[in-house]
Amino acid sequence: MSNMQNSIALNERAKQLLPGGVNSPVRACRSVDSTPVFIEKASGAYIYDVDGKKYVDYVGSWGPMILGHRPLEVVSALVSVLNEGISYGAPIEEEIELADCIVSAFPSMDMVRMVNSGTEATMSAVRLARAYTGRDKIIKFDGCYHGHADTLLVAAGSGVATLGIPGSPGIPESIANHTLSLPYNDLDSVKDILNKQGDMIACIIVEPVAGNMGFIRPQPGFLEGLRELTHKHGNLLIFDEVMSGYRVAYGGAQILYNILPDLTCLGKIIGGGMPVGAYGGRKDIMIRIAPEGPVYQAGTLSGNPLAMAAGLATLKVLQQSNFYENLASKTDLLVSGLENSAKEAGIPIQTDHIGSMMGLFFNDAPVYNFDDAKKSNLNHFKTYYQGMRERGIYIAPSQFEAGFVSSTHSESDILNTINAASQVFHEMILE
Ligand SMILES: *Cc1c(COP(=O)(O)O)cnc(C)c1O
């Protein structure tokens, strides 16, 4: 490993004060037998660690940085907010503007409520679905991650998948029992459950494009089937678009697949790197939220000026013509380059992408669900992660995460990345 003195020293100190040395588990890099690099600064497609090493970044703060780091538009929007005031806990005009932007982009949403994280958005959407239907049970899918609320931390993806734990201690069985988790892309198992207990199910929550068990696209008919079945059984359909919203398309997966869920959860990109989440949907559902209705949900910093400004500035740039086309063709170059290099080196991989959201499994069979994903070669992934990091390519430290390309990645960044991957794939065959 190259010089990591400063990161190692900081990690030692962090471990004394923060559990695992981090404030979110996957950052600790344990599943890839590594210690975290501490970041000093970032610009465009690059991040720089505290030992002066530069990386091409494909994590993008786990999704939000679709414009790359420190885009001018977002920085100047934040600076002007700082000159006015940081937080008031009272209404501001920018909340309406961001809500307008969101509602105009997502055809299923009439109204929206801002919160501070994706976790809050999904937790609140499920509460609302339960209140609206008067039912307690919910259906989710194995390997989908919807934040860390008690109800949703059953057979979850992201860090839960990375650490290989089935759920989490601290969640009462009486709560977990209300959550049924089924295989992704498997409509028959949904049909079975709904036929037996459809009238007890408040909602189905799904990542319409999965990104927290690695990247997995919905198979043809899966989302359509969920919409039909939930209509039939009176369950609400919740699209968790915290990752896919504004990522796979300006109006999220629901625009791509032309399906209107009842509720949608957003986060990540709509905050432009500031802590934000949002949930919204049909008016007759949303008016059940306090103070309009009885379903309680609140937030000291919800709709705060910095987050609203960063989000708005980001969404404005995304509206530029050809923004998504350019990003998709760059990502296509990367993904097909990785695939060809692996093939040439004789390493079986599965790659895929929608827009700038991408994935790579060290797997010799196509991956349709979490069970398939878990059959990936985790030793190969470890070698890949370490080899890429050594070569200045920063990817998520887990086989069970998606990758992201930003508008600031250049063609030469991408060609360098493919070149680095090719070297690492060749090293792998010698293992
Ligand atoms: C990131 C993510 C969340 C959780 O968002 P936080 O802001 O980390 O709480 C929920 N759902 C999906 C699909 C996500 O990708």
Ligand as a Chemical Component Dictionary entry (heavy atoms), coordinates in Angstrom:
data_LIG
# 
_chem_comp.id                   LIG 
_chem_comp.type                 NON-POLYMER 
_chem_comp.pdbx_formal_charge   0 
_chem_comp.three_letter_code    LIG 
# 
loop_
_chem_comp_atom.comp_id 
_chem_comp_atom.atom_id 
_chem_comp_atom.alt_atom_id 
_chem_comp_atom.type_symbol 
_chem_comp_atom.charge 
_chem_comp_atom.model_Cartn_x 
_chem_comp_atom.model_Cartn_y 
_chem_comp_atom.model_Cartn_z 
_chem_comp_atom.pdbx_ordinal 
LIG C1 C1 C 0 -29.367 5.886 0.892  1  
LIG C2 C2 C 0 -30.692 5.248 0.856  2  
LIG C3 C3 C 0 -31.595 5.362 1.920  3  
LIG C4 C4 C 0 -31.237 6.001 3.223  4  
LIG O1 O1 O 0 -30.947 7.357 3.114  5  
LIG P1 P1 P 0 -30.129 8.064 4.311  6  
LIG O2 O2 O 0 -30.087 9.500 3.888  7  
LIG O3 O3 O 0 -28.795 7.392 4.340  8  
LIG O4 O4 O 0 -30.891 7.851 5.554  9  
LIG C5 C5 C 0 -32.855 4.826 1.768  10 
LIG N1 N1 N 0 -33.212 4.205 0.640  11 
LIG C6 C6 C 0 -32.372 4.066 -0.408 12 
LIG C7 C7 C 0 -32.827 3.370 -1.644 13 
LIG C8 C8 C 0 -31.073 4.564 -0.318 14 
LIG O5 O5 O 0 -30.229 4.378 -1.339 15 
# 
loop_
_chem_comp_bond.comp_id 
_chem_comp_bond.atom_id_1 
_chem_comp_bond.atom_id_2 
_chem_comp_bond.value_order 
_chem_comp_bond.pdbx_ordinal 
LIG C1 C2 SING 1  
LIG C2 C3 SING 2  
LIG C2 C8 DOUB 3  
LIG C3 C4 SING 4  
LIG C3 C5 DOUB 5  
LIG C4 O1 SING 6  
LIG O1 P1 SING 7  
LIG P1 O2 DOUB 8  
LIG P1 O3 SING 9  
LIG P1 O4 SING 10 
LIG C5 N1 SING 11 
LIG N1 C6 DOUB 12 
LIG C6 C7 SING 13 
LIG C6 C8 SING 14 
LIG C8 O5 SING 15 
# 
